[in-house]
Amino acid sequence: MASQTPHPQLPLPDYFSKFASVYVRQTGHSTLNILSDVIAENVQASAQPIGPDSVVHDTASGPGIGAAALVSRLPKDHLPKELLVSDNVAMMVSAARESLTASPLPRVDCKELDSQDLSSVPDNYFTHSINNFSIFTFVRPVDAVRETYRTLRPGGLAVITCWRRFAPVLIVHAAQKKIRPDLPLMPTPSPQFFEEGVLQKVVEEGGFAKDNITVTEKVLVVTDEENIAGLTMLMSGPMMIKARDGYTGEEEARWVESVKQAIKEEVDQFGGIRFEAYILLATK
Ligand SMILES: C[S@@+](CC[C@H](N)C(=O)[O-])C[C@H]1O[C@@H](n2cnc3c(N)ncnc32)[C@H](O)[C@@H]1O
């Protein structure tokens, strides 16, 4: 049975279950679009591109984001022969399974697994391991990297990403300050990962040699109306309920308008909703 221990800074024990069915829309496709670019621009240009002999793991996959990114950017004859899609939240795994029913991937398994304990997976199994925008949600991130390292073949490639600037949290903070500046700002899970060098240090602690790690940065400015609408729903709705702790009914009623105003300020400043990410590639 996969561990369900939630990160202490995530608002609800079943946070990601509630999120599963609306995940892609409410992230404004941000995690999918960044990973798709990483695959096309970073992984395929590396010494270990993904191809028909590859065996890939997308760990803490959400509703199958790694699979969607692979299919969106690789020609059919470059898709990996085997893909394991795993997450420790059952609804994420079933959402992934549903999204993959008609996929061109030759062989996909969707499993409920804890990234921090992959004991059902043998050593040296995968050629590539993807961990996209999840590491900061783990209670034991070093253990997850250790498992990534153990399950990768020698010479295999890990792709680990995290946020440098996660715009929704900053927008929510701006919205909070408009209504109740006296109350604490909504906490972020493991905010240390926003700082330069922290992801690399965790990956080194998990077993990868310093010389085999490269870190680059990517910026995504979300301008598409539909994606901004999805992100607006995320920030206005129950997923960000912690931001309204201690609010009266009248203050709650002003929340959606306050979020919209804060989004307008973000768009005026950056030309859209601005995400910045660290992209780490590490070879075993
Ligand atoms: C922010 S989402 C990222 C999902 C996806 N990788 C993406 O690119 O959008 C974090 C995911 O990590 C999963 N997760 C959190 N802790 C986990 C753990 N210990 N083992 C496996 N998955 C975990 C959550 O269920 C959620 O699906």
The ligand as a Gaussian input file, in Angstrom:
#p B3LYP/6-31G(d) Opt

LIG

0 1
 C        2.350000      19.220000      -8.203000
 S        1.889000      17.613000      -8.665000
 C        2.904000      17.296000     -10.098000
 C        2.313000      16.238000     -10.965000
 C        2.961000      15.985000     -12.319000
 N        4.266000      15.372000     -12.166000
 C        3.055000      17.199000     -13.181000
 O        4.055000      17.346000     -13.887000
 O        2.114000      18.009000     -13.218000
 C        2.601000      16.620000      -7.406000
 C        2.208000      15.151000      -7.524000
 O        3.027000      14.414000      -6.615000
 C        2.241000      13.382000      -6.072000
 N        2.907000      12.927000      -4.843000
 C        3.101000      13.610000      -3.693000
 N        3.792000      12.862000      -2.813000
 C        4.065000      11.676000      -3.441000
 C        4.756000      10.502000      -3.073000
 N        5.323000      10.378000      -1.863000
 N        4.835000       9.481000      -3.953000
 C        4.252000       9.585000      -5.182000
 N        3.588000      10.679000      -5.591000
 C        3.487000      11.716000      -4.740000
 C        0.880000      14.008000      -5.883000
 O       -0.143000      13.056000      -5.730000
 C        0.776000      14.827000      -7.162000
 O        0.177000      14.060000      -8.185000

